[in-house]
Amino acid sequence: MSEEPQLALTARMLRRGRQLERLSDGISLIALAVGLAPLFVAARHPLLAGMLCALLLILGLAQKYHALRVALDAELIGNLAEDAGRLSSRTRALDQSLHELRLKAAGRERDWLSRCHGALRLLRWQAICLGLQVAVALFGLLLLPWLPLAA
C-alpha cells in the first residue's frame, strides 16, 4: 500500500492542531487578564484567583509546546506526502537532518506508520492539555462566584 494517502491524512489531521492552539491562546490571555486584575482591583480571593490563573497559564504553555511540535510534524509529513515517490531517500535525509540538529537520536529508524502514530500522539496530548485548561477555567468560573457566600 502506498504511504502517500496515509501521510496526507496524517498531515491534514495534524493541521487541526492550529484550531486547538487558538482556543488555548484565548483562554491563556483571559487567565492572564484575570490573574493581573487583583493587582488593580480589590479582590476577595486574590491568592485563589492567582493560583487558578497560574495553573491555566501552565496548561496553556504545555499546550503551546505540543502545538509547536504538531505544527512541525504537519509540515514535514505534508511535504513528504507531496513527493511520496522519493520517500525512502527523503526519509534518510530527514533523519540525518534531525540527528544533526539533535532532535533525534542517531541510528533510530522508524517506519512511516510509527512516525504517523507518534505525531498523532502529540496531537492527542495537545488536545488533553486544552481539555484540562477548559476544565480548570470552567471550574474557576463556577467556583469563584460562590466563594464570598462560603466566607
N, CA and C atoms as an extended XYZ file, in Angstrom:
453
Properties=species:S:1:pos:R:3:atomname:S:1:resname:S:1:resid:I:1 pbc="F F F"
N         0.840       -1.180        0.000 N   MET     1
C         0.000        0.000        0.000 CA  MET     1
C         0.881        1.237        0.000 C   MET     1
N         0.499        2.222       -0.740 N   SER     2
C         1.254        3.465       -0.841 CA  SER     2
C         1.126        4.260        0.454 C   SER     2
N         2.224        4.906        0.843 N   GLU     3
C         2.215        5.726        2.059 CA  GLU     3
C         1.609        7.100        1.822 C   GLU     3
N         1.464        7.510        0.553 N   GLU     4
C         1.013        8.865        0.260 CA  GLU     4
C        -0.330        9.222        0.902 C   GLU     4
N        -1.393        8.392        0.757 N   PRO     5
C        -2.672        8.769        1.385 CA  PRO     5
C        -2.575        8.821        2.911 C   PRO     5
N        -1.821        7.897        3.476 N   GLN     6
C        -1.657        7.857        4.926 CA  GLN     6
C        -0.928        9.113        5.423 C   GLN     6
N         0.129        9.501        4.735 N   LEU     7
C         0.881       10.700        5.109 CA  LEU     7
C         0.030       11.953        4.925 C   LEU     7
N        -0.717       12.023        3.835 N   ALA     8
C        -1.558       13.197        3.574 CA  ALA     8
C        -2.650       13.323        4.626 C   ALA     8
N        -3.281       12.210        4.999 N   LEU     9
C        -4.325       12.236        6.021 CA  LEU     9
C        -3.748       12.646        7.369 C   LEU     9
N        -2.591       12.108        7.716 N   THR    10
C        -1.947       12.477        8.978 CA  THR    10
C        -1.620       13.964        9.002 C   THR    10
N        -1.077       14.490        7.910 N   ALA    11
C        -0.746       15.917        7.848 CA  ALA    11
C        -1.999       16.774        8.003 C   ALA    11
N        -3.096       16.367        7.367 N   ARG    12
C        -4.344       17.133        7.489 CA  ARG    12
C        -4.873       17.112        8.922 C   ARG    12
N        -4.788       15.965        9.575 N   MET    13
C        -5.248       15.871       10.957 CA  MET    13
C        -4.371       16.730       11.869 C   MET    13
N        -3.079       16.702       11.639 N   LEU    14
C        -2.162       17.488       12.468 CA  LEU    14
C        -2.400       18.986       12.293 C   LEU    14
N        -2.806       19.396       11.126 N   ARG    15
C        -3.075       20.828       10.896 CA  ARG    15
C        -4.271       21.323       11.723 C   ARG    15
N        -5.124       20.414       12.188 N   ARG    16
C        -6.239       20.800       13.054 CA  ARG    16
C        -5.727       21.266       14.415 C   ARG    16
N        -4.496       20.954       14.735 N   GLY    17
C        -3.909       21.403       15.987 CA  GLY    17
C        -3.859       22.914       16.094 C   GLY    17
N        -3.843       23.596       14.976 N   ARG    18
C        -3.828       25.068       14.983 CA  ARG    18
C        -5.119       25.613       15.609 C   ARG    18
N        -6.251       24.963       15.365 N   GLN    19
C        -7.515       25.400       15.959 CA  GLN    19
C        -7.493       25.211       17.470 C   GLN    19
N        -6.937       24.101       17.925 N   LEU    20
C        -6.801       23.878       19.361 CA  LEU    20
C        -5.903       24.948       19.980 C   LEU    20
N        -4.846       25.281       19.279 N   GLU    21
C        -3.902       26.281       19.774 CA  GLU    21
C        -4.574       27.647       19.918 C   GLU    21
N        -5.394       28.031       18.958 N   ARG    22
C        -6.072       29.332       19.021 CA  ARG    22
C        -7.015       29.408       20.217 C   ARG    22
N        -7.750       28.359       20.466 N   LEU    23
C        -8.658       28.341       21.603 CA  LEU    23
C        -7.876       28.429       22.910 C   LEU    23
N        -6.787       27.688       22.995 N   SER    24
C        -5.957       27.724       24.193 CA  SER    24
C        -5.323       29.095       24.392 C   SER    24
N        -4.912       29.731       23.317 N   ASP    25
C        -4.342       31.077       23.422 CA  ASP    25
C        -5.359       32.051       24.003 C   ASP    25
N        -6.606       31.944       23.584 N   GLY    26
C        -7.658       32.807       24.113 CA  GLY    26
C        -7.860       32.592       25.607 C   GLY    26
N        -7.897       31.333       26.024 N   ILE    27
C        -8.061       31.035       27.445 CA  ILE    27
C        -6.864       31.555       28.233 C   ILE    27
N        -5.668       31.394       27.695 N   SER    28
C        -4.463       31.878       28.377 CA  SER    28
C        -4.477       33.391       28.526 C   SER    28
N        -4.919       34.101       27.495 N   LEU    29
C        -4.993       35.561       27.586 CA  LEU    29
C        -6.020       36.008       28.618 C   LEU    29
N        -7.153       35.333       28.666 N   ILE    30
C        -8.166       35.655       29.672 CA  ILE    30
C        -7.622       35.354       31.067 C   ILE    30
N        -6.939       34.224       31.213 N   ALA    31
C        -6.355       33.871       32.518 CA  ALA    31
C        -5.329       34.906       32.952 C   ALA    31
N        -4.543       35.374       32.020 N   LEU    32
C        -3.553       36.398       32.346 CA  LEU    32
C        -4.237       37.689       32.789 C   LEU    32
N        -5.288       38.073       32.098 N   ALA    33
C        -6.025       39.289       32.462 CA  ALA    33
C        -6.663       39.143       33.844 C   ALA    33
N        -7.268       37.996       34.106 N   VAL    34
C        -7.904       37.763       35.409 CA  VAL    34
C        -6.848       37.662       36.506 C   VAL    34
N        -5.716       37.061       36.182 N   GLY    35
C        -4.648       36.943       37.163 CA  GLY    35
C        -4.034       38.279       37.537 C   GLY    35
N        -4.001       39.189       36.597 N   LEU    36
C        -3.448       40.518       36.869 CA  LEU    36
C        -4.483       41.472       37.456 C   LEU    36
N        -5.757       41.167       37.309 N   ALA    37
C        -6.819       42.057       37.797 CA  ALA    37
C        -6.724       42.358       39.292 C   ALA    37
N        -6.391       41.372       40.159 N   PRO    38
C        -6.303       41.698       41.581 CA  PRO    38
C        -5.245       42.755       41.909 C   PRO    38
N        -4.295       42.945       41.040 N   LEU    39
C        -3.310       43.993       41.271 CA  LEU    39
C        -3.926       45.377       41.113 C   LEU    39
N        -4.971       45.470       40.309 N   PHE    40
C        -5.591       46.753       40.008 CA  PHE    40
C        -6.931       46.961       40.711 C   PHE    40
N        -7.598       45.876       41.073 N   VAL    41
C        -8.920       45.942       41.681 CA  VAL    41
C        -8.889       45.081       42.949 C   VAL    41
N        -9.532       45.542       43.983 N   ALA    42
C        -9.584       44.754       45.215 CA  ALA    42
C       -10.373       43.469       44.958 C   ALA    42
N        -9.743       42.344       45.226 N   ALA    43
C       -10.399       41.061       45.026 CA  ALA    43
C       -10.543       40.355       46.372 C   ALA    43
N       -11.599       39.581       46.507 N   ARG    44
C       -11.842       38.884       47.777 CA  ARG    44
C       -10.892       37.716       47.979 C   ARG    44
N       -10.534       37.035       46.905 N   HIS    45
C        -9.673       35.852       46.990 CA  HIS    45
C        -8.546       35.951       45.954 C   HIS    45
N        -7.637       36.890       46.153 N   PRO    46
C        -6.591       37.071       45.136 CA  PRO    46
C        -5.639       35.884       45.034 C   PRO    46
N        -5.386       35.204       46.158 N   LEU    47
C        -4.479       34.058       46.118 CA  LEU    47
C        -5.076       32.919       45.294 C   LEU    47
N        -6.346       32.608       45.548 N   LEU    48
C        -7.002       31.541       44.791 CA  LEU    48
C        -7.105       31.899       43.311 C   LEU    48
N        -7.484       33.141       43.031 N   ALA    49
C        -7.586       33.567       41.630 CA  ALA    49
C        -6.222       33.523       40.957 C   ALA    49
N        -5.195       33.930       41.681 N   GLY    50
C        -3.840       33.895       41.125 CA  GLY    50
C        -3.364       32.474       40.858 C   GLY    50
N        -3.652       31.558       41.800 N   MET    51
C        -3.253       30.159       41.602 CA  MET    51
C        -4.010       29.529       40.437 C   MET    51
N        -5.287       29.837       40.336 N   LEU    52
C        -6.097       29.321       39.231 CA  LEU    52
C        -5.560       29.815       37.890 C   LEU    52
N        -5.234       31.095       37.836 N   CYS    53
C        -4.711       31.669       36.591 CA  CYS    53
C        -3.325       31.118       36.271 C   CYS    53
N        -2.505       30.906       37.301 N   ALA    54
C        -1.184       30.315       37.075 CA  ALA    54
C        -1.324       28.911       36.492 C   ALA    54
N        -2.256       28.128       37.024 N   LEU    55
C        -2.491       26.783       36.501 CA  LEU    55
C        -2.963       26.839       35.047 C   LEU    55
N        -3.848       27.779       34.743 N   LEU    56
C        -4.307       27.938       33.357 CA  LEU    56
C        -3.149       28.303       32.433 C   LEU    56
N        -2.270       29.159       32.888 N   LEU    57
C        -1.122       29.554       32.062 CA  LEU    57
C        -0.145       28.404       31.877 C   LEU    57
N         0.080       27.616       32.918 N   ILE    58
C         0.976       26.453       32.799 CA  ILE    58
C         0.404       25.456       31.797 C   ILE    58
N        -0.890       25.194       31.901 N   LEU    59
C        -1.531       24.292       30.927 CA  LEU    59
C        -1.471       24.883       29.520 C   LEU    59
N        -1.615       26.196       29.415 N   GLY    60
C        -1.516       26.858       28.114 CA  GLY    60
C        -0.120       26.721       27.523 C   GLY    60
N         0.904       26.825       28.368 N   LEU    61
C         2.279       26.646       27.885 CA  LEU    61
C         2.541       25.206       27.452 C   LEU    61
N         2.009       24.239       28.209 N   ALA    62
C         2.153       22.831       27.815 CA  ALA    62
C         1.468       22.587       26.476 C   ALA    62
N         0.288       23.162       26.304 N   GLN    63
C        -0.428       23.034       25.035 CA  GLN    63
C         0.369       23.677       23.917 C   GLN    63
N         0.969       24.844       24.184 N   LYS    64
C         1.757       25.553       23.165 CA  LYS    64
C         2.964       24.719       22.733 C   LYS    64
N         3.627       24.074       23.685 N   TYR    65
C         4.760       23.199       23.361 CA  TYR    65
C         4.311       22.095       22.404 C   TYR    65
N         3.211       21.430       22.741 N   HIS    66
C         2.722       20.369       21.864 CA  HIS    66
C         2.254       20.927       20.523 C   HIS    66
N         1.667       22.124       20.526 N   ALA    67
C         1.215       22.742       19.281 CA  ALA    67
C         2.384       23.003       18.345 C   ALA    67
N         3.502       23.454       18.896 N   LEU    68
C         4.687       23.698       18.061 CA  LEU    68
C         5.198       22.405       17.444 C   LEU    68
N         5.243       21.346       18.232 N   ARG    69
C         5.705       20.059       17.703 CA  ARG    69
C         4.732       19.496       16.674 C   ARG    69
N         3.434       19.640       16.922 N   VAL    70
C         2.421       19.152       15.972 CA  VAL    70
C         2.517       19.925       14.665 C   VAL    70
N         2.713       21.243       14.744 N   ALA    71
C         2.827       22.057       13.524 CA  ALA    71
C         4.054       21.648       12.713 C   ALA    71
N         5.168       21.379       13.386 N   LEU    72
C         6.370       20.929       12.686 CA  LEU    72
C         6.128       19.594       11.990 C   LEU    72
N         5.521       18.655       12.708 N   ASP    73
C         5.219       17.355       12.102 CA  ASP    73
C         4.237       17.494       10.943 C   ASP    73
N         3.261       18.379       11.067 N   ALA    74
C         2.297       18.576        9.980 CA  ALA    74
C         3.006       19.047        8.722 C   ALA    74
N         3.931       19.995        8.874 N   GLU    75
C         4.682       20.487        7.712 CA  GLU    75
C         5.564       19.397        7.113 C   GLU    75
N         6.307       18.692        7.967 N   LEU    76
C         7.213       17.654        7.470 CA  LEU    76
C         6.447       16.536        6.770 C   LEU    76
N         5.412       16.045        7.414 N   ILE    77
C         4.648       14.936        6.831 CA  ILE    77
C         3.911       15.396        5.581 C   ILE    77
N         3.396       16.631        5.585 N   GLY    78
C         2.732       17.163        4.393 CA  GLY    78
C         3.681       17.269        3.211 C   GLY    78
N         4.898       17.738        3.464 N   ASN    79
C         5.885       17.838        2.391 CA  ASN    79
C         6.270       16.465        1.862 C   ASN    79
N         6.398       15.496        2.742 N   LEU    80
C         6.750       14.148        2.301 CA  LEU    80
C         5.608       13.505        1.522 C   LEU    80
N         4.366       13.805        1.904 N   ALA    81
C         3.214       13.234        1.200 CA  ALA    81
C         3.136       13.740       -0.236 C   ALA    81
N         3.585       14.978       -0.457 N   GLU    82
C         3.553       15.544       -1.807 CA  GLU    82
C         4.530       14.856       -2.752 C   GLU    82
N         5.584       14.279       -2.212 N   ASP    83
C         6.607       13.635       -3.034 CA  ASP    83
C         6.866       12.223       -2.515 C   ASP    83
N         5.809       11.428       -2.435 N   ALA    84
C         5.910       10.083       -1.871 CA  ALA    84
C         6.760        9.149       -2.733 C   ALA    84
N         6.970        9.481       -3.995 N   GLY    85
C         7.777        8.634       -4.875 CA  GLY    85
C         9.231        8.538       -4.415 C   GLY    85
N         9.725        9.599       -3.793 N   ARG    86
C        11.110        9.601       -3.303 CA  ARG    86
C        11.146        9.524       -1.779 C   ARG    86
N        10.173        8.838       -1.218 N   LEU    87
C        10.009        8.814        0.230 CA  LEU    87
C        11.214        8.214        0.945 C   LEU    87
N        11.766        7.121        0.433 N   SER    88
C        12.873        6.470        1.144 CA  SER    88
C        14.123        7.355        1.187 C   SER    88
N        14.453        8.037        0.090 N   SER    89
C        15.628        8.906        0.112 CA  SER    89
C        15.377       10.141        0.972 C   SER    89
N        14.168       10.670        0.925 N   ARG    90
C        13.842       11.845        1.746 CA  ARG    90
C        13.783       11.479        3.223 C   ARG    90
N        13.396       10.226        3.520 N   THR    91
C        13.365        9.777        4.905 CA  THR    91
C        14.767        9.768        5.488 C   THR    91
N        15.723        9.258        4.734 N   ARG    92
C        17.117        9.244        5.209 CA  ARG    92
C        17.638       10.655        5.402 C   ARG    92
N        17.312       11.549        4.470 N   ALA    93
C        17.761       12.939        4.590 CA  ALA    93
C        17.115       13.614        5.798 C   ALA    93
N        15.840       13.338        6.026 N   LEU    94
C        15.155       13.907        7.186 CA  LEU    94
C        15.766       13.384        8.481 C   LEU    94
N        15.993       12.079        8.554 N   ASP    95
C        16.604       11.509        9.755 CA  ASP    95
C        17.981       12.108       10.014 C   ASP    95
N        18.760       12.278        8.949 N   GLN    96
C        20.096       12.862        9.095 CA  GLN    96
C        19.996       14.307        9.601 C   GLN    96
N        19.071       15.079        9.041 N   SER    97
C        18.899       16.473        9.469 CA  SER    97
C        18.444       16.552       10.919 C   SER    97
N        17.498       15.701       11.292 N   LEU    98
C        17.017       15.693       12.674 CA  LEU    98
C        18.135       15.310       13.644 C   LEU    98
N        18.974       14.366       13.221 N   HIS    99
C        20.099       13.966       14.062 CA  HIS    99
C        21.115       15.105       14.200 C   HIS    99
N        21.428       15.762       13.101 N   GLU   100
C        22.400       16.860       13.145 CA  GLU   100
C        21.911       18.019       14.003 C   GLU   100
N        20.612       18.247       14.027 N   LEU   101
C        20.035       19.312       14.856 CA  LEU   101
C        19.758       18.848       16.292 C   LEU   101
N        20.136       17.605       16.587 N   ARG   102
C        19.938       16.990       17.904 CA  ARG   102
C        18.471       16.912       18.298 C   ARG   102
N        17.629       16.684       17.324 N   LEU   103
C        16.209       16.498       17.567 CA  LEU   103
C        15.817       15.020       17.555 C   LEU   103
N        16.785       14.159       17.223 N   LYS   104
C        16.528       12.728       17.120 CA  LYS   104
C        17.814       11.985       17.417 C   LYS   104
N        17.695       10.857       18.108 N   ALA   105
C        18.871       10.041       18.400 CA  ALA   105
C        19.379        9.372       17.122 C   ALA   105
N        20.675        9.170       17.053 N   ALA   106
C        21.289        8.549       15.868 CA  ALA   106
C        20.915        7.077       15.787 C   ALA   106
N        20.744        6.594       14.553 N   GLY   107
C        20.514        5.186       14.301 CA  GLY   107
C        19.126        4.689       14.661 C   GLY   107
N        18.263        5.546       15.058 N   ARG   108
C        16.905        5.148       15.434 CA  ARG   108
C        15.998        5.271       14.216 C   ARG   108
N        15.793        4.165       13.527 N   GLU   109
C        14.972        4.146       12.315 CA  GLU   109
C        13.531        3.766       12.679 C   GLU   109
N        12.571        4.484       12.089 N   ARG   110
C        11.154        4.168       12.285 CA  ARG   110
C        10.471        4.147       10.925 C   ARG   110
N         9.484        3.286       10.802 N   ASP   111
C         8.699        3.287        9.570 CA  ASP   111
C         7.679        4.419        9.652 C   ASP   111
N         7.017        4.690        8.524 N   TRP   112
C         6.122        5.837        8.476 CA  TRP   112
C         4.858        5.647        9.284 C   TRP   112
N         4.438        4.425        9.447 N   LEU   113
C         3.261        4.176       10.272 CA  LEU   113
C         3.543        4.572       11.723 C   LEU   113
N         4.695        4.173       12.251 N   SER   114
C         5.015        4.540       13.639 CA  SER   114
C         5.281        6.034       13.763 C   SER   114
N         5.830        6.670       12.730 N   ARG   115
C         6.021        8.123       12.757 CA  ARG   115
C         4.670        8.844       12.791 C   ARG   115
N         3.724        8.383       11.994 N   CYS   116
C         2.387        8.986       11.984 CA  CYS   116
C         1.696        8.779       13.329 C   CYS   116
N         1.852        7.595       13.909 N   HIS   117
C         1.256        7.338       15.219 CA  HIS   117
C         1.860        8.269       16.271 C   HIS   117
N         3.168        8.462       16.220 N   GLY   118
C         3.824        9.369       17.161 CA  GLY   118
C         3.353       10.801       17.004 C   GLY   118
N         3.198       11.250       15.774 N   ALA   119
C         2.726       12.616       15.526 CA  ALA   119
C         1.288       12.782       16.008 C   ALA   119
N         0.455       11.790       15.774 N   LEU   120
C        -0.932       11.871       16.237 CA  LEU   120
C        -1.017       11.793       17.761 C   LEU   120
N        -0.056       11.098       18.395 N   ARG   121
C         0.000       11.070       19.852 CA  ARG   121
C         0.261       12.476       20.394 C   ARG   121
N         1.123       13.231       19.724 N   LEU   122
C         1.360       14.621       20.128 CA  LEU   122
C         0.088       15.452       20.008 C   LEU   122
N        -0.671       15.222       18.949 N   LEU   123
C        -1.941       15.939       18.774 CA  LEU   123
C        -2.914       15.598       19.907 C   LEU   123
N        -2.940       14.326       20.311 N   ARG   124
C        -3.800       13.934       21.428 CA  ARG   124
C        -3.372       14.635       22.720 C   ARG   124
N        -2.053       14.717       22.973 N   TRP   125
C        -1.564       15.411       24.164 CA  TRP   125
C        -1.906       16.897       24.103 C   TRP   125
N        -1.849       17.463       22.926 N   GLN   126
C        -2.242       18.869       22.767 CA  GLN   126
C        -3.711       19.029       23.142 C   GLN   126
N        -4.558       18.131       22.666 N   ALA   127
C        -5.989       18.191       22.976 CA  ALA   127
C        -6.243       17.950       24.461 C   ALA   127
N        -5.480       17.066       25.087 N   ILE   128
C        -5.622       16.817       26.526 CA  ILE   128
C        -5.271       18.070       27.316 C   ILE   128
N        -4.180       18.735       26.945 N   CYS   129
C        -3.797       19.981       27.624 CA  CYS   129
C        -4.893       21.029       27.488 C   CYS   129
N        -5.469       21.145       26.300 N   LEU   130
C        -6.565       22.090       26.099 CA  LEU   130
C        -7.785       21.681       26.926 C   LEU   130
N        -8.106       20.404       26.946 N   GLY   131
C        -9.241       19.930       27.739 CA  GLY   131
C        -9.068       20.233       29.223 C   GLY   131
N        -7.868       20.020       29.736 N   LEU   132
C        -7.592       20.352       31.137 CA  LEU   132
C        -7.708       21.854       31.369 C   LEU   132
N        -7.227       22.622       30.424 N   GLN   133
C        -7.296       24.080       30.542 CA  GLN   133
C        -8.761       24.537       30.568 C   GLN   133
N        -9.584       23.986       29.707 N   VAL   134
C       -11.006       24.325       29.678 CA  VAL   134
C       -11.678       23.896       30.984 C   VAL   134
N       -11.339       22.693       31.488 N   ALA   135
C       -11.937       22.208       32.735 CA  ALA   135
C       -11.568       23.111       33.913 C   ALA   135
N       -10.312       23.515       33.999 N   VAL   136
C        -9.890       24.411       35.081 CA  VAL   136
C       -10.583       25.765       34.952 C   VAL   136
N       -10.701       26.275       33.733 N   ALA   137
C       -11.373       27.557       33.526 CA  ALA   137
C       -12.846       27.469       33.935 C   ALA   137
N       -13.523       26.400       33.547 N   LEU   138
C       -14.923       26.229       33.938 CA  LEU   138
C       -15.066       26.064       35.447 C   LEU   138
N       -14.152       25.320       36.044 N   PHE   139
C       -14.159       25.152       37.491 CA  PHE   139
C       -14.026       26.512       38.177 C   PHE   139
N       -13.109       27.324       37.680 N   GLY   140
C       -12.923       28.655       38.253 CA  GLY   140
C       -14.138       29.534       38.062 C   GLY   140
N       -14.733       29.487       36.891 N   LEU   141
C       -15.926       30.301       36.631 CA  LEU   141
C       -17.099       29.889       37.515 C   LEU   141
N       -17.185       28.599       37.784 N   LEU   142
C       -18.290       28.115       38.617 CA  LEU   142
C       -18.001       28.270       40.108 C   LEU   142
N       -16.738       28.190       40.509 N   LEU   143
C       -16.382       28.222       41.921 CA  LEU   143
C       -16.229       29.640       42.471 C   LEU   143
N       -15.554       30.508       41.759 N   LEU   144
C       -15.227       31.827       42.303 CA  LEU   144
C       -16.454       32.647       42.706 C   LEU   144
N       -17.569       32.638       41.980 N   PRO   145
C       -18.719       33.426       42.438 CA  PRO   145
C       -19.311       32.926       43.763 C   PRO   145
N       -19.126       31.645       44.098 N   TRP   146
C       -19.704       31.091       45.317 CA  TRP   146
C       -18.829       31.294       46.542 C   TRP   146
N       -17.562       31.618       46.361 N   LEU   147
C       -16.652       31.765       47.487 CA  LEU   147
C       -17.069       32.838       48.487 C   LEU   147
N       -17.567       34.020       48.069 N   PRO   148
C       -17.986       35.009       49.066 CA  PRO   148
C       -19.112       34.498       49.976 C   PRO   148
N       -19.951       33.604       49.465 N   LEU   149
C       -21.039       33.054       50.280 CA  LEU   149
C       -20.528       32.081       51.326 C   LEU   149
N       -19.414       31.402       51.031 N   ALA   150
C       -18.855       30.428       51.952 CA  ALA   150
C       -18.058       31.095       53.073 C   ALA   150
N       -17.622       32.324       52.872 N   ALA   151
C       -16.785       33.001       53.876 CA  ALA   151
C       -17.581       33.606       55.001 C   ALA   151
